[in-house]
Every structure is written in structure tokens, then in C-alpha cells.
């Protein structure tokens, strides 16, 4: 049953993405593929860069803790830090990891970038569409 749900959900996502990129009605929208790809790659690179930063901090001292009652330190693996960085960049904030020390400052900067960069993308796309 789980496999069927995963396959169905995956197909729905793929079909919707295909429809979005092949349907010509988006030409009337504010979507610009070049800007979107630029935003995607900038966010991806920033996510990896911040993950490396959290990883480097975690090698020296505790940078993240679990948010449960024990508050145990998160094992400083690159994958844990990449997960935290992605959750922070996308402003999801599941709350399973809590930054401590200097990581709090960098998390604030990263979350701000994760909010401001897409906002700038939409404003740029809107401005380019109105100028045509």
C-alpha cells in the first residue's frame, strides 16, 4: 500500500511539473526560467555552504541540539548539517534541531536569506513582466 501511494504521489508531481513547463499559458504569468534556475542554484549552493559552516562549527563545539527534553547534541555529520541547513533555508523549521552558540547567529542569517532571495526573485520577475 505504501509503495502504491509513493508511486502515485510521485507521478502526480512529475505530471504537474511537466504540465507547468509545457503549457504555454504560463507565458502570461511572471515566471522566468532563467531567473528561477538562478534562484534555485543560488539557494542550493548557499544551503551546502551553510551546511559546511555548521559542520565546521560542530567539529569544534556543539552547534546543534535535539529539541527533546534531554537536549542531546546532534551528531556533527555533514548529512545532519545539510538537513538542518535545508530546513532552515526553506523556512520550514521542523523544530527537531535547535542551534546553540554561534550557530544561532548563522541560522538567523540563513533564514533571512531563505526569505529575502525568493522575495527578490518575485519582485524582479514582476518588474520584468511589467516593463514588456
C-alpha positions as CSV (number, residue, x, y, z in Angstrom):
1,X,0.0,0.0,0.0
2,X,2.8,2.4,0.9
3,X,4.5,1.7,-2.4
4,X,1.3,2.5,-4.3
5,X,0.9,5.8,-2.5
6,X,4.6,6.8,-3.1
7,X,4.4,5.9,-6.8
8,X,1.0,7.7,-7.2
9,X,2.3,10.9,-5.4
10,X,5.5,10.8,-7.5
11,X,3.5,10.5,-10.7
12,X,1.3,13.4,-9.7
13,X,4.3,15.6,-9.0
14,X,6.0,14.7,-12.3
15,X,2.8,15.2,-14.4
16,X,2.2,18.6,-12.8
17,X,5.8,19.7,-13.4
18,X,5.6,18.5,-17.0
19,X,2.3,20.3,-17.5
20,X,3.7,23.5,-15.9
21,X,6.7,23.6,-18.1
22,X,5.0,22.6,-21.4
23,X,1.8,24.6,-21.0
24,X,2.1,27.9,-22.8
25,X,-0.4,29.7,-20.6
26,X,2.5,30.4,-18.2
27,X,3.8,32.9,-20.8
28,X,1.1,35.3,-19.4
29,X,2.5,34.7,-15.9
30,X,5.5,36.2,-14.2
31,X,7.6,33.0,-14.5
32,X,11.1,33.4,-16.0
33,X,13.0,30.2,-16.3
34,X,16.4,31.8,-16.2
35,X,15.6,33.7,-13.0
36,X,14.1,30.6,-11.5
37,X,17.2,28.4,-12.3
38,X,19.5,31.1,-10.9
39,X,17.5,31.3,-7.7
40,X,17.4,27.5,-7.4
41,X,21.2,27.2,-7.8
42,X,22.0,30.1,-5.5
43,X,19.8,28.6,-2.8
44,X,21.3,25.2,-3.3
45,X,24.9,26.5,-3.1
46,X,24.0,28.6,0.0
47,X,22.4,25.6,1.6
48,X,25.5,23.4,1.1
49,X,27.8,26.3,2.2
50,X,25.9,26.8,5.4
51,X,25.9,23.0,6.0
52,X,29.7,23.1,5.7
53,X,29.8,26.0,8.1
54,X,27.6,24.2,10.7
55,X,29.7,21.1,10.1
56,X,33.0,23.0,10.8
57,X,31.5,24.6,13.9
58,X,30.2,21.1,15.0
59,X,33.7,19.7,14.8
60,X,35.0,22.3,17.4
61,X,32.0,22.5,19.7
62,X,28.3,21.7,19.9
63,X,26.4,23.5,17.2
64,X,23.0,21.8,17.3
65,X,21.0,20.1,19.9
66,X,17.9,17.9,19.7
67,X,14.9,19.8,20.9
68,X,13.6,17.0,23.1
69,X,13.7,17.1,26.9
70,X,17.2,15.7,27.0
71,X,18.7,18.3,24.6
72,X,21.4,15.9,23.5
73,X,23.9,17.3,20.9
74,X,23.3,16.4,17.3
75,X,26.0,14.2,15.8
76,X,28.0,16.5,13.7
77,X,27.8,14.7,10.4
78,X,27.6,16.5,7.1
79,X,24.2,15.0,6.3
80,X,22.7,16.1,9.6
81,X,24.1,19.6,9.0
82,X,22.8,19.6,5.4
83,X,19.4,18.5,6.6
84,X,19.3,21.4,9.2
85,X,20.6,23.8,6.6
86,X,17.9,22.9,4.1
87,X,15.2,23.1,6.7
88,X,16.5,26.5,7.8
89,X,16.9,27.8,4.2
90,X,13.4,26.8,3.2
91,X,12.0,28.3,6.4
92,X,10.3,25.0,7.3
93,X,11.7,24.8,10.8
94,X,10.6,21.4,11.9
95,X,12.0,22.1,15.4
96,X,13.8,18.8,15.8
97,X,17.2,20.5,15.9
98,X,18.0,23.7,17.8
99,X,21.1,25.8,17.1
100,X,23.3,26.8,20.0
101,X,26.1,29.3,20.4
102,X,27.4,30.9,17.2
103,X,25.2,28.6,15.1
104,X,22.2,30.7,16.2
105,X,23.6,33.8,14.5
106,X,24.3,31.9,11.3
107,X,20.9,30.3,11.4
108,X,19.3,33.7,11.6
109,X,21.3,34.9,8.6
110,X,20.5,31.8,6.6
111,X,16.8,32.0,7.4
112,X,16.8,35.7,6.4
113,X,18.5,34.8,3.0
114,X,16.0,32.0,2.5
115,X,13.2,34.5,2.8
116,X,14.7,37.5,1.1
117,X,16.2,35.8,-2.0
118,X,12.8,34.3,-3.2
119,X,11.2,37.7,-2.5
120,X,13.7,39.4,-4.6
121,X,13.1,36.8,-7.4
122,X,9.4,37.5,-7.5
123,X,9.9,41.3,-7.4
124,X,12.4,41.0,-10.3
125,X,10.2,38.8,-12.3
126,X,7.2,41.1,-11.7
127,X,9.2,44.1,-12.7
128,X,10.5,42.4,-15.9
129,X,7.0,41.4,-16.9
130,X,5.5,44.9,-16.4
131,X,8.3,46.5,-18.4
132,X,7.5,44.4,-21.5
